[in-house]
Amino acid sequence: MYIRDCIYGESEVDGVLERLINSAPVQRLKGVHQAGAAYLVEETWDVSRFEHSIGVMLLIRKLGGSVEEQIAGLLHDVSHTAFSHVVDTVFDNRAEDYHEQIFDSVVRHSEIPDILETYGYRCEDLLDDSRWTLLERPSPELCADRVDYTLRDMYRYGKITKEEVERFLEELVVVDGSMYVSSVAAGEWFVETYYKEVIDFFLDPLNIYSYDRLAEVLKLAMGEGILTTDDFLLEDEAVIRKIKKAGDSKILQMLATLHSDVEVVIDEEDYHIHRVNKIRLIDPSVWKGAKLTPVSELSFNVRQRNEDAEKRARRGTFVRVLSA
């Protein structure tokens, strides 16, 4: 199998990775939007969980990670529900980790364990995410998951250039199985780019509007028995089709307010929606002179940016709807 990725270029994949990519759980991610409901109001916000999962696998490979860790990277999002983190809002899950709570169950009740066994891998070993320090690291450090979704979204949405991405990737180093940057400049660049993602994009008023409205639609559909929890393991559009087929006028009327001509503004005094997302901060360590140092200790700009980002995240976004 040949993969052409907008971030990492062309790669050849075979064996267990090819079989897993072609499996139903991974293929389903083509129909799950990484930005949740945002594509309903802005069609260009269309990065899928499938693209991201492939990207995480390729980044781990680029950094010399084992096949086992590449498998873990490919599979890490297979339990993401339709509309990604919108379902966390539906369930009032402030940690935004519903997909992690159901991960083991989703994997074990799929074809994935049989595929792994065919190639001599144990499902139990691969599901132990504490082993995969390239794939996942606690914030504020770098990891393949965090790096890929930031680079992928910001490149696809025109906020950074391919040249900037390639230059940053060349600055990544692996020390004792974990990812760091090799210069202060690379750390500063990623901090700025990350906040373009988790502050400017995640808290964009149009993005917040789409999350809020779709979450209300999904809550109503569940309350009316139109949807069940199991339906969230369908693709996004399959869930929407099921809602439309039920024909509930109130729910359809609300669903119809999710379209590309919505007009919203930030207004902290006269607002309809206020949303505070999970706090996401970044402070990658710099590997220099056989020593790891958080970039915030080396850069005033990063210290200031982190303080500003935390204040902005805690304040959240106040959205006034002008037309819907």
Phi and psi restraints in degrees (value plus and minus 20) as a CYANA .aco file:
   2 TYR   PHI    -127.2   -87.2
   2 TYR   PSI     112.5   152.5
   3 ILE   PHI    -136.2   -96.2
   3 ILE   PSI     111.1   151.1
   4 ARG   PHI    -133.5   -93.5
   4 ARG   PSI      90.9   130.9
   5 ASP   PHI    -131.3   -91.3
   5 ASP   PSI     120.5   160.5
   6 CYS   PHI     -87.7   -47.7
   6 CYS   PSI     -39.4     0.6
   7 ILE   PHI    -119.0   -79.0
   7 ILE   PSI     -67.3   -27.3
   8 TYR   PHI    -125.7   -85.7
   8 TYR   PSI     -20.3    19.7
   9 GLY   PHI      61.2   101.2
   9 GLY   PSI    -171.5  -131.5
  10 GLU   PHI    -112.0   -72.0
  10 GLU   PSI     119.6   159.6
  11 SER   PHI    -163.4  -123.4
  11 SER   PSI     133.7   173.7
  12 GLU   PHI    -128.6   -88.6
  12 GLU   PSI     113.3   153.3
  13 VAL   PHI    -149.5  -109.5
  13 VAL   PSI     117.0   157.0
  14 ASP   PHI    -164.5  -124.5
  14 ASP   PSI    -191.7  -151.7
  15 GLY   PHI      39.3    79.3
  15 GLY   PSI    -156.8  -116.8
  16 VAL   PHI     -82.5   -42.5
  16 VAL   PSI     -56.0   -16.0
  17 LEU   PHI     -86.6   -46.6
  17 LEU   PSI     -61.6   -21.6
  18 GLU   PHI     -82.6   -42.6
  18 GLU   PSI     -65.0   -25.0
  19 ARG   PHI     -81.0   -41.0
  19 ARG   PSI     -61.5   -21.5
  20 LEU   PHI     -88.2   -48.2
  20 LEU   PSI     -59.7   -19.7
  21 ILE   PHI     -80.5   -40.5
  21 ILE   PSI     -58.0   -18.0
  22 ASN   PHI    -102.4   -62.4
  22 ASN   PSI     -23.1    16.9
  23 SER   PHI     -92.6   -52.6
  23 SER   PSI     136.0   176.0
  24 ALA   PHI     -79.4   -39.4
  24 ALA   PSI     -63.3   -23.3
  25 PRO   PHI     -81.7   -41.7
  25 PRO   PSI     -58.1   -18.1
  26 VAL   PHI     -96.3   -56.3
  26 VAL   PSI     -60.5   -20.5
  27 GLN   PHI     -82.7   -42.7
  27 GLN   PSI     -52.4   -12.4
  28 ARG   PHI     -77.3   -37.3
  28 ARG   PSI     -50.9   -10.9
  29 LEU   PHI     -86.1   -46.1
  29 LEU   PSI     -35.0     5.0
  30 LYS   PHI     -82.7   -42.7
  30 LYS   PSI     -46.8    -6.8
  31 GLY   PHI    -122.2   -82.2
  31 GLY   PSI      -4.1    35.9
  32 VAL   PHI    -137.6   -97.6
  32 VAL   PSI      96.6   136.6
  33 HIS   PHI    -100.7   -60.7
  33 HIS   PSI     112.7   152.7
  34 GLN   PHI     -84.5   -44.5
  34 GLN   PSI     -54.5   -14.5
  35 ALA   PHI    -110.9   -70.9
  35 ALA   PSI       2.4    42.4
  36 GLY   PHI      47.0    87.0
  36 GLY   PSI    -138.3   -98.3
  37 ALA   PHI    -109.3   -69.3
  37 ALA   PSI     -24.1    15.9
  38 ALA   PHI     -78.4   -38.4
  38 ALA   PSI     -53.5   -13.5
  39 TYR   PHI     -84.1   -44.1
  39 TYR   PSI     -39.5     0.5
  40 LEU   PHI     -93.3   -53.3
  40 LEU   PSI     -42.4    -2.4
  41 VAL   PHI    -132.6   -92.6
  41 VAL   PSI     -35.4     4.6
  42 GLU   PHI    -166.8  -126.8
  42 GLU   PSI      81.1   121.1
  43 GLU   PHI     -84.0   -44.0
  43 GLU   PSI     -40.4    -0.4
  44 THR   PHI     -98.1   -58.1
  44 THR   PSI     -32.7     7.3
  45 TRP   PHI    -104.7   -64.7
  45 TRP   PSI      49.4    89.4
  46 ASP   PHI    -143.1  -103.1
  46 ASP   PSI      -3.6    36.4
  47 VAL   PHI     -80.4   -40.4
  47 VAL   PSI     116.0   156.0
  48 SER   PHI    -121.7   -81.7
  48 SER   PSI     139.5   179.5
  49 ARG   PHI     -83.7   -43.7
  49 ARG   PSI     -47.1    -7.1
  50 PHE   PHI     -85.1   -45.1
  50 PHE   PSI     -69.1   -29.1
  51 GLU   PHI     -77.4   -37.4
  51 GLU   PSI     -64.9   -24.9
  52 HIS   PHI     -83.6   -43.6
  52 HIS   PSI     -63.0   -23.0
  53 SER   PHI     -83.5   -43.5
  53 SER   PSI     -63.1   -23.1
  54 ILE   PHI     -80.9   -40.9
  54 ILE   PSI     -62.7   -22.7
  55 GLY   PHI     -82.3   -42.3
  55 GLY   PSI     -62.1   -22.1
  56 VAL   PHI     -82.2   -42.2
  56 VAL   PSI     -63.7   -23.7
  57 MET   PHI     -78.6   -38.6
  57 MET   PSI     -64.7   -24.7
  58 LEU   PHI     -89.4   -49.4
  58 LEU   PSI     -55.5   -15.5
  59 LEU   PHI     -87.1   -47.1
  59 LEU   PSI     -61.7   -21.7
  60 ILE   PHI     -81.0   -41.0
  60 ILE   PSI     -61.8   -21.8
  61 ARG   PHI     -82.2   -42.2
  61 ARG   PSI     -65.3   -25.3
  62 LYS   PHI     -78.0   -38.0
  62 LYS   PSI     -54.4   -14.4
  63 LEU   PHI    -110.1   -70.1
  63 LEU   PSI     -12.2    27.8
  64 GLY   PHI      68.0   108.0
  64 GLY   PSI      -4.5    35.5
  65 GLY   PHI     -88.7   -48.7
  65 GLY   PSI     132.9   172.9
  66 SER   PHI     -86.7   -46.7
  66 SER   PSI     144.1   184.1
  67 VAL   PHI     -79.0   -39.0
  67 VAL   PSI     -58.6   -18.6
  68 GLU   PHI     -80.0   -40.0
  68 GLU   PSI     -62.8   -22.8
  69 GLU   PHI     -92.8   -52.8
  69 GLU   PSI     -51.2   -11.2
  70 GLN   PHI     -82.9   -42.9
  70 GLN   PSI     -61.1   -21.1
  71 ILE   PHI     -81.0   -41.0
  71 ILE   PSI     -66.1   -26.1
  72 ALA   PHI     -80.6   -40.6
  72 ALA   PSI     -59.4   -19.4
  73 GLY   PHI     -85.4   -45.4
  73 GLY   PSI     -62.8   -22.8
  74 LEU   PHI     -81.3   -41.3
  74 LEU   PSI     -57.4   -17.4
  75 LEU   PHI    -112.3   -72.3
  75 LEU   PSI     -25.8    14.2
  76 HIS   PHI     -82.9   -42.9
  76 HIS   PSI     -40.9    -0.9
  77 ASP   PHI    -131.3   -91.3
  77 ASP   PSI      -8.1    31.9
  78 VAL   PHI     -83.8   -43.8
  78 VAL   PSI     -40.1    -0.1
  79 SER   PHI    -114.1   -74.1
  79 SER   PSI     -15.2    24.8
  80 HIS   PHI     -83.7   -43.7
  80 HIS   PSI     112.6   152.6
  81 THR   PHI     -97.6   -57.6
  81 THR   PSI     148.1   188.1
  82 ALA   PHI     -72.5   -32.5
  82 ALA   PSI     119.8   159.8
  83 PHE   PHI      44.1    84.1
  83 PHE   PSI      -0.6    39.4
  84 SER   PHI      28.1    68.1
  84 SER   PSI    -140.2  -100.2
  85 HIS   PHI     -97.2   -57.2
  85 HIS   PSI     -23.4    16.6
  86 VAL   PHI     -78.3   -38.3
  86 VAL   PSI     -55.6   -15.6
  87 VAL   PHI     -86.2   -46.2
  87 VAL   PSI     -48.9    -8.9
  88 ASP   PHI     -81.6   -41.6
  88 ASP   PSI     -56.8   -16.8
  89 THR   PHI     -87.1   -47.1
  89 THR   PSI     -60.9   -20.9
  90 VAL   PHI     -77.6   -37.6
  90 VAL   PSI     -62.3   -22.3
  91 PHE   PHI    -112.3   -72.3
  91 PHE   PSI     -13.5    26.5
  92 ASP   PHI      32.2    72.2
  92 ASP   PSI      25.6    65.6
  93 ASN   PHI    -116.9   -76.9
  93 ASN   PSI      74.0   114.0
  94 ARG   PHI     -85.2   -45.2
  94 ARG   PSI     -46.9    -6.9
  95 ALA   PHI     -94.3   -54.3
  95 ALA   PSI     -32.7     7.3
  96 GLU   PHI      35.0    75.0
  96 GLU   PSI      23.9    63.9
  97 ASP   PHI    -149.1  -109.1
  97 ASP   PSI       5.4    45.4
  98 TYR   PHI     -76.2   -36.2
  98 TYR   PSI     -60.8   -20.8
  99 HIS   PHI     -83.7   -43.7
  99 HIS   PSI     -50.1   -10.1
 100 GLU   PHI     -93.1   -53.1
 100 GLU   PSI     -55.9   -15.9
 101 GLN   PHI     -82.7   -42.7
 101 GLN   PSI     -53.3   -13.3
 102 ILE   PHI    -121.5   -81.5
 102 ILE   PSI     -16.1    23.9
 103 PHE   PHI     -77.6   -37.6
 103 PHE   PSI     -73.0   -33.0
 104 ASP   PHI     -77.1   -37.1
 104 ASP   PSI     -65.6   -25.6
 105 SER   PHI     -83.9   -43.9
 105 SER   PSI     -64.8   -24.8
 106 VAL   PHI     -81.1   -41.1
 106 VAL   PSI     -65.5   -25.5
 107 VAL   PHI     -85.8   -45.8
 107 VAL   PSI     -67.7   -27.7
 108 ARG   PHI     -87.2   -47.2
 108 ARG   PSI     -45.5    -5.5
 109 HIS   PHI    -118.1   -78.1
 109 HIS   PSI       7.5    47.5
 110 SER   PHI    -146.3  -106.3
 110 SER   PSI    -194.7  -154.7
 111 GLU   PHI     -98.6   -58.6
 111 GLU   PSI     -26.7    13.3
 112 ILE   PHI     -79.8   -39.8
 112 ILE   PSI     -67.3   -27.3
 113 PRO   PHI     -77.5   -37.5
 113 PRO   PSI     -59.0   -19.0
 114 ASP   PHI     -86.6   -46.6
 114 ASP   PSI     -60.2   -20.2
 115 ILE   PHI     -82.4   -42.4
 115 ILE   PSI     -65.5   -25.5
 116 LEU   PHI     -81.8   -41.8
 116 LEU   PSI     -63.4   -23.4
 117 GLU   PHI     -83.3   -43.3
 117 GLU   PSI     -57.0   -17.0
 118 THR   PHI     -77.5   -37.5
 118 THR   PSI     -53.4   -13.4
 119 TYR   PHI    -120.5   -80.5
 119 TYR   PSI      -9.3    30.7
 120 GLY   PHI      65.4   105.4
 120 GLY   PSI      -1.3    38.7
 121 TYR   PHI    -127.4   -87.4
 121 TYR   PSI     127.0   167.0
 122 ARG   PHI    -118.5   -78.5
 122 ARG   PSI     106.0   146.0
 123 CYS   PHI     -76.1   -36.1
 123 CYS   PSI     -60.9   -20.9
 124 GLU   PHI     -79.1   -39.1
 124 GLU   PSI     -58.6   -18.6
 125 ASP   PHI     -87.9   -47.9
 125 ASP   PSI     -61.3   -21.3
 126 LEU   PHI     -95.4   -55.4
 126 LEU   PSI     -43.5    -3.5
 127 LEU   PHI    -101.9   -61.9
 127 LEU   PSI     -27.0    13.0
 128 ASP   PHI    -103.0   -63.0
 128 ASP   PSI      69.0   109.0
 129 ASP   PHI     -90.4   -50.4
 129 ASP   PSI     -30.7     9.3
 130 SER   PHI     -87.5   -47.5
 130 SER   PSI     -37.0     3.0
 131 ARG   PHI     -99.2   -59.2
 131 ARG   PSI     -40.8    -0.8
 132 TRP   PHI    -125.5   -85.5
 132 TRP   PSI      63.3   103.3
 133 THR   PHI    -101.8   -61.8
 133 THR   PSI     -33.3     6.7
 134 LEU   PHI     -97.5   -57.5
 134 LEU   PSI     -59.2   -19.2
 135 LEU   PHI     -88.7   -48.7
 135 LEU   PSI     -72.7   -32.7
 136 GLU   PHI    -152.3  -112.3
 136 GLU   PSI     111.8   151.8
 137 ARG   PHI    -157.4  -117.4
 137 ARG   PSI     125.6   165.6
 138 PRO   PHI     -82.1   -42.1
 138 PRO   PSI     125.0   165.0
 139 SER   PHI     -79.5   -39.5
 139 SER   PSI     122.4   162.4
 140 PRO   PHI    -123.7   -83.7
 140 PRO   PSI      -1.8    38.2
 141 GLU   PHI    -101.5   -61.5
 141 GLU   PSI     150.2   190.2
 142 LEU   PHI    -102.3   -62.3
 142 LEU   PSI     132.2   172.2
 143 CYS   PHI    -176.1  -136.1
 143 CYS   PSI     146.2   186.2
 144 ALA   PHI     -82.2   -42.2
 144 ALA   PSI     -59.2   -19.2
 145 ASP   PHI     -80.6   -40.6
 145 ASP   PSI     -73.1   -33.1
 146 ARG   PHI     -84.7   -44.7
 146 ARG   PSI     -62.0   -22.0
 147 VAL   PHI     -87.3   -47.3
 147 VAL   PSI     -64.8   -24.8
 148 ASP   PHI     -86.9   -46.9
 148 ASP   PSI     -66.2   -26.2
 149 TYR   PHI     -86.5   -46.5
 149 TYR   PSI     -50.0   -10.0
 150 THR   PHI     -89.5   -49.5
 150 THR   PSI     -72.4   -32.4
 151 LEU   PHI     -82.2   -42.2
 151 LEU   PSI     -63.1   -23.1
 152 ARG   PHI     -85.2   -45.2
 152 ARG   PSI     -70.9   -30.9
 153 ASP   PHI     -82.4   -42.4
 153 ASP   PSI     -69.6   -29.6
 154 MET   PHI     -88.7   -48.7
 154 MET   PSI     -51.2   -11.2
 155 TYR   PHI     -91.3   -51.3
 155 TYR   PSI     -68.1   -28.1
 156 ARG   PHI     -84.4   -44.4
 156 ARG   PSI     -50.7   -10.7
 157 TYR   PHI    -115.8   -75.8
 157 TYR   PSI      -7.2    32.8
 158 GLY   PHI      57.6    97.6
 158 GLY   PSI       0.4    40.4
 159 LYS   PHI    -114.4   -74.4
 159 LYS   PSI     -39.0     1.0
 160 ILE   PHI    -158.2  -118.2
 160 ILE   PSI     141.5   181.5
 161 THR   PHI    -120.2   -80.2
 161 THR   PSI     142.9   182.9
 162 LYS   PHI     -82.6   -42.6
 162 LYS   PSI     -57.6   -17.6
 163 GLU   PHI     -82.5   -42.5
 163 GLU   PSI     -61.1   -21.1
 164 GLU   PHI     -84.3   -44.3
 164 GLU   PSI     -61.7   -21.7
 165 VAL   PHI     -80.9   -40.9
 165 VAL   PSI     -68.5   -28.5
 166 GLU   PHI     -83.7   -43.7
 166 GLU   PSI     -59.2   -19.2
 167 ARG   PHI     -84.5   -44.5
 167 ARG   PSI     -61.5   -21.5
 168 PHE   PHI     -85.7   -45.7
 168 PHE   PSI     -63.4   -23.4
 169 LEU   PHI     -80.7   -40.7
 169 LEU   PSI     -53.3   -13.3
 170 GLU   PHI     -89.0   -49.0
 170 GLU   PSI     -39.3     0.7
 171 GLU   PHI    -110.7   -70.7
 171 GLU   PSI     -22.2    17.8
 172 LEU   PHI    -100.0   -60.0
 172 LEU   PSI     117.3   157.3
 173 VAL   PHI    -151.3  -111.3
 173 VAL   PSI     135.1   175.1
 174 VAL   PHI    -134.4   -94.4
 174 VAL   PSI     105.3   145.3
 175 VAL   PHI    -148.4  -108.4
 175 VAL   PSI     100.8   140.8
 176 ASP   PHI      31.4    71.4
 176 ASP   PSI      21.3    61.3
 177 GLY   PHI      60.0   100.0
 177 GLY   PSI     -11.9    28.1
 178 SER   PHI    -145.1  -105.1
 178 SER   PSI     140.4   180.4
 179 MET   PHI    -119.3   -79.3
 179 MET   PSI     114.5   154.5
 180 TYR   PHI    -162.2  -122.2
 180 TYR   PSI     156.1   196.1
 181 VAL   PHI    -127.1   -87.1
 181 VAL   PSI     136.9   176.9
 182 SER   PHI    -120.6   -80.6
 182 SER   PSI     -19.0    21.0
 183 SER   PHI    -170.8  -130.8
 183 SER   PSI     135.7   175.7
 184 VAL   PHI     -83.1   -43.1
 184 VAL   PSI     -59.0   -19.0
 185 ALA   PHI     -80.2   -40.2
 185 ALA   PSI     -61.3   -21.3
 186 ALA   PHI     -85.5   -45.5
 186 ALA   PSI     -60.5   -20.5
 187 GLY   PHI     -82.9   -42.9
 187 GLY   PSI     -63.8   -23.8
 188 GLU   PHI     -82.1   -42.1
 188 GLU   PSI     -63.0   -23.0
 189 TRP   PHI     -82.8   -42.8
 189 TRP   PSI     -63.6   -23.6
 190 PHE   PHI     -89.1   -49.1
 190 PHE   PSI     -58.1   -18.1
 191 VAL   PHI     -77.6   -37.6
 191 VAL   PSI     -67.1   -27.1
 192 GLU   PHI     -82.6   -42.6
 192 GLU   PSI     -62.8   -22.8
 193 THR   PHI     -86.9   -46.9
 193 THR   PSI     -60.8   -20.8
 194 TYR   PHI     -80.9   -40.9
 194 TYR   PSI     -59.5   -19.5
 195 TYR   PHI     -96.1   -56.1
 195 TYR   PSI     -42.9    -2.9
 196 LYS   PHI     -81.1   -41.1
 196 LYS   PSI     -54.5   -14.5
 197 GLU   PHI     -97.5   -57.5
 197 GLU   PSI     -80.7   -40.7
 198 VAL   PHI    -104.7   -64.7
 198 VAL   PSI     -36.1     3.9
 199 ILE   PHI    -125.5   -85.5
 199 ILE   PSI     -83.2   -43.2
 200 ASP   PHI     -85.1   -45.1
 200 ASP   PSI     -60.8   -20.8
 201 PHE   PHI    -107.6   -67.6
 201 PHE   PSI     -73.7   -33.7
 202 PHE   PHI     -78.9   -38.9
 202 PHE   PSI     -55.4   -15.4
 203 LEU   PHI    -120.8   -80.8
 203 LEU   PSI      -7.1    32.9
 204 ASP   PHI     -77.3   -37.3
 204 ASP   PSI     113.5   153.5
 205 PRO   PHI     -78.9   -38.9
 205 PRO   PSI     -52.9   -12.9
 206 LEU   PHI     -88.9   -48.9
 206 LEU   PSI     -58.9   -18.9
 207 ASN   PHI     -82.9   -42.9
 207 ASN   PSI     -66.9   -26.9
 208 ILE   PHI     -80.9   -40.9
 208 ILE   PSI     -63.5   -23.5
 209 TYR   PHI     -77.2   -37.2
 209 TYR   PSI     -67.0   -27.0
 210 SER   PHI     -83.0   -43.0
 210 SER   PSI     -61.2   -21.2
 211 TYR   PHI     -80.9   -40.9
 211 TYR   PSI     -68.4   -28.4
 212 ASP   PHI     -82.8   -42.8
 212 ASP   PSI     -67.9   -27.9
 213 ARG   PHI     -87.0   -47.0
 213 ARG   PSI     -64.3   -24.3
 214 LEU   PHI     -87.5   -47.5
 214 LEU   PSI     -57.3   -17.3
 215 ALA   PHI     -79.3   -39.3
 215 ALA   PSI     -60.6   -20.6
 216 GLU   PHI     -85.1   -45.1
 216 GLU   PSI     -60.7   -20.7
 217 VAL   PHI     -79.8   -39.8
 217 VAL   PSI     -66.7   -26.7
 218 LEU   PHI     -86.9   -46.9
 218 LEU   PSI     -58.6   -18.6
 219 LYS   PHI     -82.1   -42.1
 219 LYS   PSI     -65.8   -25.8
 220 LEU   PHI     -82.8   -42.8
 220 LEU   PSI     -61.8   -21.8
 221 ALA   PHI     -84.4   -44.4
 221 ALA   PSI     -57.0   -17.0
 222 MET   PHI     -88.9   -48.9
 222 MET   PSI     -61.5   -21.5
 223 GLY   PHI     -82.3   -42.3
 223 GLY   PSI     -52.0   -12.0
 224 GLU   PHI    -108.1   -68.1
 224 GLU   PSI     -18.4    21.6
 225 GLY   PHI      56.8    96.8
 225 GLY   PSI      -7.9    32.1
 226 ILE   PHI     -95.1   -55.1
 226 ILE   PSI     -57.6   -17.6
 227 LEU   PHI    -138.6   -98.6
 227 LEU   PSI     130.4   170.4
 228 THR   PHI    -139.8   -99.8
 228 THR   PSI     150.0   190.0
 229 THR   PHI     -76.7   -36.7
 229 THR   PSI     -57.6   -17.6
 230 ASP   PHI     -81.8   -41.8
 230 ASP   PSI     -48.7    -8.7
 231 ASP   PHI     -85.0   -45.0
 231 ASP   PSI     -41.6    -1.6
 232 PHE   PHI     -93.1   -53.1
 232 PHE   PSI     -26.0    14.0
 233 LEU   PHI    -116.4   -76.4
 233 LEU   PSI      -3.5    36.5
 234 LEU   PHI    -111.1   -71.1
 234 LEU   PSI    -199.2  -159.2
 235 GLU   PHI    -101.6   -61.6
 235 GLU   PSI     142.3   182.3
 236 ASP   PHI     -72.6   -32.6
 236 ASP   PSI     -74.0   -34.0
 237 GLU   PHI     -87.7   -47.7
 237 GLU   PSI     -47.3    -7.3
 238 ALA   PHI     -86.1   -46.1
 238 ALA   PSI     -58.3   -18.3
 239 VAL   PHI     -85.6   -45.6
 239 VAL   PSI     -63.8   -23.8
 240 ILE   PHI     -82.5   -42.5
 240 ILE   PSI     -61.5   -21.5
 241 ARG   PHI     -81.4   -41.4
 241 ARG   PSI     -59.9   -19.9
 242 LYS   PHI     -85.1   -45.1
 242 LYS   PSI     -59.8   -19.8
 243 ILE   PHI     -83.6   -43.6
 243 ILE   PSI     -67.6   -27.6
 244 LYS   PHI     -83.2   -43.2
 244 LYS   PSI     -58.9   -18.9
 245 LYS   PHI     -82.6   -42.6
 245 LYS   PSI     -51.2   -11.2
 246 ALA   PHI     -86.9   -46.9
 246 ALA   PSI     -48.2    -8.2
 247 GLY   PHI      53.0    93.0
 247 GLY   PSI       0.5    40.5
 248 ASP   PHI     -91.5   -51.5
 248 ASP   PSI      97.9   137.9
 249 SER   PHI     -83.3   -43.3
 249 SER   PSI     -60.7   -20.7
 250 LYS   PHI     -84.6   -44.6
 250 LYS   PSI     -63.9   -23.9
 251 ILE   PHI     -88.7   -48.7
 251 ILE   PSI     -60.7   -20.7
 252 LEU   PHI     -84.8   -44.8
 252 LEU   PSI     -56.5   -16.5
 253 GLN   PHI     -83.8   -43.8
 253 GLN   PSI     -61.1   -21.1
 254 MET   PHI     -90.1   -50.1
 254 MET   PSI     -60.1   -20.1
 255 LEU   PHI     -80.4   -40.4
 255 LEU   PSI     -53.8   -13.8
 256 ALA   PHI     -88.7   -48.7
 256 ALA   PSI     -32.1     7.9
 257 THR   PHI    -103.0   -63.0
 257 THR   PSI     -19.3    20.7
 258 LEU   PHI    -121.0   -81.0
 258 LEU   PSI      76.4   116.4
 259 HIS   PHI    -174.5  -134.5
 259 HIS   PSI     152.4   192.4
 260 SER   PHI     -97.7   -57.7
 260 SER   PSI     -28.7    11.3
 261 ASP   PHI    -120.3   -80.3
 261 ASP   PSI      -9.4    30.6
 262 VAL   PHI     -80.8   -40.8
 262 VAL   PSI     119.3   159.3
 263 GLU   PHI    -141.2  -101.2
 263 GLU   PSI     102.9   142.9
 264 VAL   PHI    -157.1  -117.1
 264 VAL   PSI     135.1   175.1
 265 VAL   PHI    -159.4  -119.4
 265 VAL   PSI     142.5   182.5
 266 ILE   PHI    -104.0   -64.0
 266 ILE   PSI     107.7   147.7
 267 ASP   PHI    -170.9  -130.9
 267 ASP   PSI      85.2   125.2
 268 GLU   PHI     -98.2   -58.2
 268 GLU   PSI     -29.6    10.4
 269 GLU   PHI    -122.8   -82.8
 269 GLU   PSI     -57.6   -17.6
 270 ASP   PHI    -146.9  -106.9
 270 ASP   PSI      68.9   108.9
 271 TYR   PHI    -149.3  -109.3
 271 TYR   PSI     138.5   178.5
 272 HIS   PHI    -125.3   -85.3
 272 HIS   PSI     -48.2    -8.2
 273 ILE   PHI    -153.1  -113.1
 273 ILE   PSI     115.4   155.4
 274 HIS   PHI    -148.6  -108.6
 274 HIS   PSI     104.5   144.5
 275 ARG   PHI    -150.3  -110.3
 275 ARG   PSI     112.9   152.9
 276 VAL   PHI    -138.0   -98.0
 276 VAL   PSI      95.1   135.1
 277 ASN   PHI    -101.8   -61.8
 277 ASN   PSI     148.9   188.9
 278 LYS   PHI     -72.9   -32.9
 278 LYS   PSI     116.2   156.2
 279 ILE   PHI     -92.6   -52.6
 279 ILE   PSI     104.1   144.1
 280 ARG   PHI    -144.2  -104.2
 280 ARG   PSI      95.1   135.1
 281 LEU   PHI    -141.3  -101.3
 281 LEU   PSI     135.7   175.7
 282 ILE   PHI    -156.6  -116.6
 282 ILE   PSI     118.2   158.2
 283 ASP   PHI    -176.0  -136.0
 283 ASP   PSI      52.0    92.0
 284 PRO   PHI     -84.3   -44.3
 284 PRO   PSI     125.2   165.2
 285 SER   PHI    -103.1   -63.1
 285 SER   PSI     125.7   165.7
 286 VAL   PHI    -122.1   -82.1
 286 VAL   PSI     108.8   148.8
 287 TRP   PHI    -114.2   -74.2
 287 TRP   PSI      88.6   128.6
 288 LYS   PHI    -169.2  -129.2
 288 LYS   PSI     109.0   149.0
 289 GLY   PHI      42.8    82.8
 289 GLY   PSI      19.9    59.9
 290 ALA   PHI      38.2    78.2
 290 ALA   PSI      11.7    51.7
 291 LYS   PHI    -161.6  -121.6
 291 LYS   PSI     122.0   162.0
 292 LEU   PHI    -121.8   -81.8
 292 LEU   PSI     107.7   147.7
 293 THR   PHI    -155.5  -115.5
 293 THR   PSI     107.1   147.1
 294 PRO   PHI     -75.6   -35.6
 294 PRO   PSI     116.2   156.2
 295 VAL   PHI     -82.4   -42.4
 295 VAL   PSI     -45.0    -5.0
 296 SER   PHI     -84.2   -44.2
 296 SER   PSI     -44.8    -4.8
 297 GLU   PHI     -99.2   -59.2
 297 GLU   PSI     -32.3     7.7
 298 LEU   PHI    -132.7   -92.7
 298 LEU   PSI     -28.4    11.6
 299 SER   PHI    -159.1  -119.1
 299 SER   PSI      97.5   137.5
 300 PHE   PHI     -82.2   -42.2
 300 PHE   PSI     -57.8   -17.8
 301 ASN   PHI     -79.2   -39.2
 301 ASN   PSI     -60.6   -20.6
 302 VAL   PHI     -88.8   -48.8
 302 VAL   PSI     -62.4   -22.4
 303 ARG   PHI     -78.4   -38.4
 303 ARG   PSI     -64.7   -24.7
 304 GLN   PHI     -86.8   -46.8
 304 GLN   PSI     -61.0   -21.0
 305 ARG   PHI     -84.8   -44.8
 305 ARG   PSI     -59.4   -19.4
 306 ASN   PHI     -85.3   -45.3
 306 ASN   PSI     -62.1   -22.1
 307 GLU   PHI     -82.3   -42.3
 307 GLU   PSI     -65.3   -25.3
 308 ASP   PHI     -84.0   -44.0
 308 ASP   PSI     -61.6   -21.6
 309 ALA   PHI     -85.0   -45.0
 309 ALA   PSI     -60.4   -20.4
 310 GLU   PHI     -85.3   -45.3
 310 GLU   PSI     -62.8   -22.8
 311 LYS   PHI     -81.4   -41.4
 311 LYS   PSI     -64.6   -24.6
 312 ARG   PHI     -83.4   -43.4
 312 ARG   PSI     -61.6   -21.6
 313 ALA   PHI     -86.7   -46.7
 313 ALA   PSI     -61.3   -21.3
 314 ARG   PHI     -88.7   -48.7
 314 ARG   PSI     -52.7   -12.7
 315 ARG   PHI     -91.7   -51.7
 315 ARG   PSI     -52.5   -12.5
 316 GLY   PHI      56.3    96.3
 316 GLY   PSI    -186.6  -146.6
 317 THR   PHI    -141.5  -101.5
 317 THR   PSI     112.4   152.4
 318 PHE   PHI    -126.7   -86.7
 318 PHE   PSI      97.8   137.8
 319 VAL   PHI    -134.4   -94.4
 319 VAL   PSI     106.2   146.2
 320 ARG   PHI    -124.5   -84.5
 320 ARG   PSI     109.6   149.6
 321 VAL   PHI    -113.1   -73.1
 321 VAL   PSI      98.0   138.0
 322 LEU   PHI    -107.1   -67.1
 322 LEU   PSI     -60.4   -20.4
 323 SER   PHI    -176.3  -136.3
 323 SER   PSI     125.4   165.4
